[in-house]
Each structure stands twice: as C-alpha cells, then as structure tokens.
Amino acid sequence: MVPLLKRLCYFVLFFTFSLGAQESDDSINQTKRIDFANTITADDLSNLLYRFAADSMQGRMTATPGQKKAAEFLKKFYQNEGISGALPGGGYYQNIPKEYFKSKYVKTDSENVVAIIPGSTLPQEYIVLSAHYDHVGAKGDTIYNGADDDGSGTVALLEIAQAFKKAQDQGVGPKRSVVFLHVTGEEIGLYGSRYYTENPIYPLEQTVCNLNTDMIGRIDPNKAGNDNYIYLIGSDKLSQELHDLSEQVNQEFSQMELDYTFNDENDPNRFYYRSDHYNFAKHNVPIIFYFNGVHEDYHQPTDTPDKIEYPLMAKRTRLIFQTAWEVANRENRIYADKLDDADIKQDKK
C-alpha cells in the first residue's frame, strides 16, 4: 500500500501537471484563434466584393435574375469551402414563395441562402450570423451595385465562415453550431429574415443569438477621419450578458471604438427596427447589429466597391468573428437575461 504522504504527493503532481496542460492548451487555442481571425484580410474582402457587387449582378433586386445569380455565387463559395448547406439533406436554399412577398416588385419565388458549421460538443445550440444579399436593382441602364449595402456584410460572412472552417479543419471548430444566413427581400420589407424566423430551420429557442451585419465598409461623414469605429445597435436590448461579452471581446482583441449613438431608444433613425436582426429580436433572441452609418452613396448607383475602406472593413469583420467565436465556445450559453429582469420587476408590482 502506498503511504498516505506519497499518495498526496502524487495527487499534487498530477493536479499541477493537469493544470499546466490545461493552461498550455488554452494558450495554444488562443493563439490559433487570433491566427484564424487574421485570415480575414482586406485583400480577400476586396476580391469577393468586386465580384459580388459587379454590374453582372444587376443590383440583386429580390426575385430577379441578378438576385438568383448572387445566390448561386454564395452557394458555390460554401461548396468550394466544404461548408454544408443548412437545409435537410445539405441544401443551401430556403425557398420563399412569391405569395409571401406583399410587394409589386416580386413576380417569382426567392430564397435565403443558409450554410452551417456544426458544433463539436453543443451542436443543438446555434449562433446565427446574418446579412442581406439583395439590393435595389437597376433603373434602365443604371445599376445600383450595393457594395456597402449590403455587399459588405455579405462577403464579411463568407470570410468569417472560411475562418471557422479553417478552425474546424484543425480540430478546434466551434463548440456550438454557427449558421450563416444570407437573407433576401430586406430592401422591400425584411421579408427573408421574417420568413426564416417564422419558419426556422433550427428552433429559435435553441438559437443563442443573432449577429447581424448590414453596411460595414464605409465611414460615416460624422466620423470623417476615424478608421477605428463601428456602430453597435441592440446589444443590450435583450441580453446584458451579450453586451458585456461584446465589450470584453473588443477590449481583448480589437480595441475599436464601439459607438452606441443609434442604440438610443429616442434615436429618430430607428435603425434598431430597420434591419434583419429585428425579426430575431421580436422572438426574444439576443442580437447585435453591426453598422457603419449612412453616407452620400446610400441607395445610390454610386455605392460601388471602389469606395469601400477595406482595411477598416477587415477590422470590423474580425471583431464580429471574435465575438461569434466567444459566444460559440464559452462554457455557458447566452440568454435574454433582460427578459428575466423584466419578469422579476413585473412580479414585484
């Protein structure tokens, strides 16, 4: 029989070794995490956006040949990266019947494009990253390319997906599933995101949060000369936990100026209600909306890829990636804790 003192020594040595190994693994994974984020580059974003917001896409108006071509572009990207579609059987297109759109512009069905990287240990919890890939089309020979709105958010999702896939291929993929949702019909009434939340591919009660990206490639004239900011909207509306996590991730990895000007309930622009995250928020899914603000080319044919601030766009995209990584890999899932607080206050009345 091993003497008690010797057994205690073995235990201490084993515990110390295990703790050291854990710290070593954490350090390695942290380094890899930064490496994966750094695969998101200005050059890659530029290459994708010049193709996605090209004249050949004809402005990507919902249910037009240009929108269909854009959907095929997205599908092929995911196929080439080895990232599967989110529909049963691995399909990428969530079909939306033309009757669903109460719009004179829609003459045929349209589709959301949805891909997924399954979680390694918590695959039935989902982080949904969204961006709308439609725009306002063309008027005669004048094409509205929509490079910033929302070509920028669209290709940001592609780069984030690619970074997560690289992590998965190296054995450090996300613990929770990450869904990449490219929605149609935003410009004519947030139709694609509403259809998804009314017909979710994955249950909304198992959807941890929605990170929505709509216009992240330009600089607001009110921020002229500032190449290190992003507007955040809605991060604290439903979940203080998500807001705090977002702040912490930025402090650790990005050190960007997080501007909450448009998060004010009294903001006359009401941006919180004007992009696709709102359809998730209506169902009590915590959200963050990433936004650069409007500019003189908003909804104009002059919103072209040559005007995008690609290094700044890359910084913003890496911030979104790091936030998604944190939500996907933390021990406990994010909840809409502000709802719990509201219920407690109501019970006390």
N, C-alpha and C positions, 0 to 999 in steps of 0.2 A: 504494500500500500504506500502511495506517495505521501510523504509528510505534509501536513496542512500548510506550513510555511512555503514549501516548494510549490504546492498547488496554487497558492496565492500569487507566487512569482510568475508561474506560467500564465495565470489569468491576466495579470497586469501586462505582461509582454504581449499576449495575444490581443488584448484590448488596444494597446498602444499601436501595435502593427496594423490592426484593422482600421483604427482612426487615421493613421498615416496614409494607408492605402486609399481610404475614402477621400481624404483631402487631396491626394495626388490625382485621383480620378476626376474630382470636381475641378481641379486646376486645369487638367488636360481638356475636359469638356468645355470649360470657359474659354480657353484659347481657341479651340475648334469653333466655338460659337462665333467668336469675333472673325475668324477666318471665313466662315460661311457668309457672314454679313458682308465682308469685304469682296465677295464675288459679285455683289451688286455694284456695278460701275456706271459712270456717266456714259462711257462709250457704248456699253451694251444697251442701256436705255435709249440712247440716241438711235442706234441701229434698228431697234424694234419699232420705235415711234415713227421714224421716217417711212417705214414700210406700212405701219398700221394706219397712219393718218395721211396716206398718199392720196392723190387725186383718184386713183383707180378704185378707191373705196366709196367714192361718190357721196361722201358726207354721212354715210352709215345711218340714214333715217330708218326707223323701225319698219320691218316688213318690206324692205326694198332689196333689190339685188346687191346693193352696196353693203347693207347690213348682213346679208347672207354670206357675202364674201368675207366680211370681218369675222363672222362666227367660224367660218372654215379656217381662217388664219389662226384663231385661238385654239381650235380643236387640234390642228396639226402641230402646233407648238407643244401641247401637252403630250400628244402621241410621241413626238420625237424625243421628249424628255423622259419617256417611260412613266408618266403620271397618268393614272387611270381616270376614266370618267366616273362621275358620282352616281349616275343612274343605275338601276338594276341591270346587271349584265355588262356593266362598264361603259354605258353610253354617256355621251357628253351633252346632249341637247335635251333640255326640259322644254317640251313643246307648249306653246301658249296659243290657244285657238283665237282666230281673228275676232270672234264674237266677244272675247273678254275685253278687248280694247274699245272703249267708248270714244273713238276718235275717227274723224273723217279721213285721216291720213292712212289708216291701216286697211289694206284690201286683202291681206292674206295672213296666215299664221306667222308667228315669230317664235323665237326661242332664247332662253337663257343658256349659257354655256357653263357647265359645272364640272370641276375636277376635284379629286381628293387625294391626300396623302394620309393613309390610315394611321391611327395612333398605335404605338408599340405596346402600351400597357393599359391605356384607358380609351380604347377605340370607339366606345359609345358615348364619349363626350366630344363636342365639336366646337371648334373656333371657325367662324365663317368670315373670310376676308372678301369684301365685295367692291365692285366698281362697275359703273355702267359703261357699256361699249358702244351704245348708239350715239348719234348726234342729230343735227337738224337737217341734214341732206344737202340738196343743191337747189338753186333757183336759176333755171335756164342753164347757161354755161358756167355760172358762178358756183364753185364748190365750197362748202363750209367744212373744212377739214377736221375741226375739233381736236387739235393737237393737245391743248391743255384740258379741254372739256370734252370727253374725259379720256382722251388717248393717254394722258399722263398716268392716271390711276390704273388704266387697263394694263399698260406694259409694266407698271410697278408690280402688279400682282404676278405677272409672268416671271419677273426676276426673283420675287420672293419665293414663288413656287420652286423655281430652279434651285435656290439656295437650300430650301428644306429638303429637296430631293437629294442634293449632294450629301446633306447630313444623314439622311436615311441610308444612302448607299454606303456610308462609312460606319454604320451601326449606331448612330446617335440621332436617329429620327425622333420626331415629336412623340411624347407620351400620349397626348390627346390627338384626335384626328383634326387635320386642317383642311377646310373646304375652301375652294377658290370659286367664287360665284361672280360671273360676268353677266350682268342683267341687261335686258333690252327694255325699251319703252320708258326710260327715265325722263327723257325730254318732253314727252307728251303726257306725263302724269304718274311717274313712279310705278308703272304697271308691272315691270319684270320682278321687282322686289316684292311688290304686293302679292303677285301670283305665287312666288316662292314661299312667302310666309303663310299664305292660305293653303298651299299645297306643298308643305315642306318635304324635301327628300329625306331629311333626318329630323327627328322630333325637336320641336322648339324648346321643350322642357329639358332636353339634353344639349341644347346649344348654349355654350358657356358665354359667348359674347360675339358681337359683330364689330369688326374694324372696317370702316367704310372709307374709301379713298376717292375723292372727286375733286380734281384740279389740284395738282401738287407741283406743276412745272414752271410756274411764273412767280413774279414778285408784285405784290400789291403796290400801286403807286404810293399809298400811305406808308409803305415800308421801303421806299426807294433807298438803294444802297445797302440794304440789310440782306445778307446772303446766309443767314443762320436762324431762320424763324419758321414756324408753322402755326397756323391757327388750329386749335383743338376745340371741338364742339361736342357737348353731350357726355363727356367722360364721367361727370359726377351726377348726372341726372338720375340714374337708377342705381349706381354702384360706387360708393366711396372707395371700396376696395380696388376696383379697376382704375379709378382716378389716381389713387396713391401709387399703385403699381406702375402706371404710366409715367408718373413723375420720377419714380425711383429709377426706372429703366433709362429714361432720358438723362438723368444725372450721371448714371454709371457709364453709359455707352455713347451718348450723342452730344450732350451739353448744348442743345438747341434752345432758343427762346420759344417757350410754349405760350402762345398768346391766346387768352380766353375772351377776347373782346366780343366775339359773336356768340359766346355761350350765355351771355346776359339774357335773362327772360324778357327784358324790355328792348332788346335789340330790334329795330324796325325791319331789318332784313329778314328775320325769321328763318335763317339758314337751317336751324335745327329741324325744321319741318319740310325742307326742300330737297333732300337727297335720300338715297335708298336706305340708309340706316334707320330712318324714321319708321319704316314698316316693321323693323325688328323691335324698336323701342315700344311701339304700340302693343307688342306682345310680351313686354316686360323682359326682353333680352338686353342686357347691358351693352352699350355701344360707345365707340369713339368715331367721330367724323374728322378726317384729316383734310385740310383745305388751305389753299394759298391766298384766298381772297379774289375778288373780281378785278378786271383790268379793261383797258380800252378795246381789247380784241375779243372780249366775251361775246359769244354768239354772233361773231362777225366772220366773214371769209378770210380775215387776216389772222385768225388763230391757227398758225402754221408751225411746223416742227422747228423751223429755224429760229423761232423766238423763245424757245424753251431754255431755261437755265439748268443745264444738265448736271453740273456738279452739285448744285443745291437740291435738285430732284433726287439725286443719288443719296444724299444725306437723309432726306426725308424718308425715302424708301427703306433705308437701313434702319431708321428709327422704328418704322412700322414692323419690319421683320423682327427686330429685337423685342418689341412689345408682344408680338404674336408668339415668339419663342418662349417668353417668360410665362405667358398665360397657358401655353400648351404643356409646359414642363414643370410647373410648380406643383407642390405636393397636394394642395387643396384647390378645388375649382373656385372660380369667381362666381358670386351670386349677386342678385339685385338686392343688396342689403338695405338700400334706401326704402324699398317697399316694406321690409321688416320694420324699419324705424317708423314708417307711416302707420303701419298696423298697430304698433305699440302705442303711438300717440293717440290713435283713434280709440283704442281700448281704454285709455286713461280718461277719456272725456265722459 
